[in-house]
Amino acid sequence: MSIYKQNIKELRTVIFQSIGTWIGADWSHNLEINERYPNQETPALCYGEENCSYCMQAETDAQEADTWALNALEAIDDGDIDRAHEYIQEASKLEAHYGDNPTWDPSLELFEKLNEIEEE
């Protein structure tokens, strides 16, 4: 098996294993003012409040990122690595909105590695 094909196989595995690992805002963050404590001047911290709009949006974004990742796996199966890369970049953008990107960084790094191999 060529190095390129080995890396495609590894990429597929990394993407598959990443799906479902980012589930939303699983860190403390500020509640929006007026969301739960309307008379408080500074926001309170949220530790997974049931009706926190930030938590709900992060969960929605995490689910959307997983959909992008599933689309990337389909693109890989179709042999369209560039399209798969675009899909993972979209997943990455969603998570990066919250400050970092630990879920999708390994996949993005493998795409860069594939580009280097392809250029050789």
C-alpha distance (Angstrom), angle and dihedral (degrees) to the residues before:
residue distance angle dihedral
M1 . . .
S2 3.81 . .
I3 3.80 122.0 .
Y4 3.80 89.0 -114.3
K5 3.81 92.5 54.4
Q6 3.81 91.1 45.5
N7 3.79 89.3 54.1
I8 3.81 91.4 48.1
K9 3.80 88.5 53.3
E10 3.82 90.8 48.4
L11 3.82 90.8 47.1
R12 3.78 91.4 52.2
T13 3.81 90.2 50.2
V14 3.81 93.5 48.4
I15 3.81 92.6 49.3
F16 3.80 91.8 46.8
Q17 3.81 92.1 49.2
S18 3.82 91.5 48.1
I19 3.79 94.4 56.9
G20 3.78 109.6 104.8
T21 3.81 96.2 11.1
W22 3.81 94.6 103.3
I23 3.79 104.6 57.8
G24 3.79 101.1 165.8
A25 3.79 138.1 -81.8
D26 3.77 101.0 -7.0
W27 3.80 92.3 159.8
S28 3.80 131.2 75.7
H29 3.78 115.4 -92.0
N30 3.77 139.0 160.7
L31 3.76 119.1 -77.3
E32 3.76 112.3 -130.4
I33 3.80 112.0 -98.1
N34 3.81 109.6 -100.2
E35 3.77 91.6 19.8
R36 3.78 96.9 101.5
Y37 3.79 105.7 -14.7
P38 3.81 105.6 40.2
N39 3.83 94.9 174.4
Q40 3.78 95.9 50.2
E41 3.80 117.1 101.7
T42 3.79 96.0 -152.9
P43 3.78 123.8 42.9
A44 3.77 121.5 -102.8
L45 3.79 120.7 -128.4
C46 3.77 118.7 -98.4
Y47 3.80 119.0 -140.5
G48 3.79 96.9 -179.0
E49 3.81 99.6 -49.3
E50 3.78 111.2 -170.1
N51 3.81 96.7 -124.3
C52 3.80 100.8 33.6
S53 3.80 108.1 137.5
Y54 3.82 91.1 -152.9
C55 3.81 91.2 55.3
M56 3.79 91.9 45.8
Q57 3.82 92.0 49.6
A58 3.81 92.2 47.3
E59 3.81 90.0 51.2
T60 3.80 90.7 49.6
D61 3.81 90.8 48.1
A62 3.81 91.1 48.6
Q63 3.79 90.2 53.1
E64 3.80 90.2 48.7
A65 3.81 90.4 49.6
D66 3.80 89.0 53.9
T67 3.80 89.2 52.3
W68 3.82 89.8 52.6
A69 3.82 88.4 50.2
L70 3.81 92.3 50.8
N71 3.81 88.1 50.5
A72 3.82 88.5 50.7
L73 3.80 90.6 54.1
E74 3.80 89.8 51.9
A75 3.80 90.5 49.4
I76 3.81 90.5 50.9
D77 3.80 89.4 50.7
D78 3.82 87.8 51.4
G79 3.81 90.0 50.8
D80 3.82 93.6 -113.7
I81 3.80 101.6 130.6
D82 3.81 93.9 164.8
R83 3.80 91.6 56.7
A84 3.82 90.3 46.2
H85 3.81 88.8 52.8
E86 3.81 90.5 51.9
Y87 3.80 90.5 51.4
I88 3.80 93.0 51.3
Q89 3.80 89.6 47.6
E90 3.82 87.9 56.3
A91 3.81 90.8 50.5
S92 3.78 89.0 48.1
K93 3.81 93.0 51.6
L94 3.79 90.7 54.6
E95 3.78 92.9 53.7
A96 3.82 94.7 39.3
H97 3.81 88.0 60.4
Y98 3.82 86.0 73.6
G99 3.78 94.2 54.5
D100 3.77 108.9 -89.2
N101 3.75 142.3 31.7
P102 3.79 112.2 -139.6
T103 3.80 96.2 144.0
W104 3.78 100.1 56.0
D105 3.83 101.9 28.5
P106 3.83 94.3 88.8
S107 3.81 90.3 53.3
L108 3.79 92.1 48.0
E109 3.80 90.1 49.5
L110 3.80 90.4 52.9
F111 3.80 90.8 50.7
E112 3.82 88.1 54.4
K113 3.81 89.6 49.5
L114 3.82 89.8 51.1
N115 3.80 90.3 51.5
E116 3.80 90.3 52.9
I117 3.82 91.8 49.2
E118 3.80 91.4 47.1
E119 3.84 91.2 52.0
E120 3.82 92.5 53.1
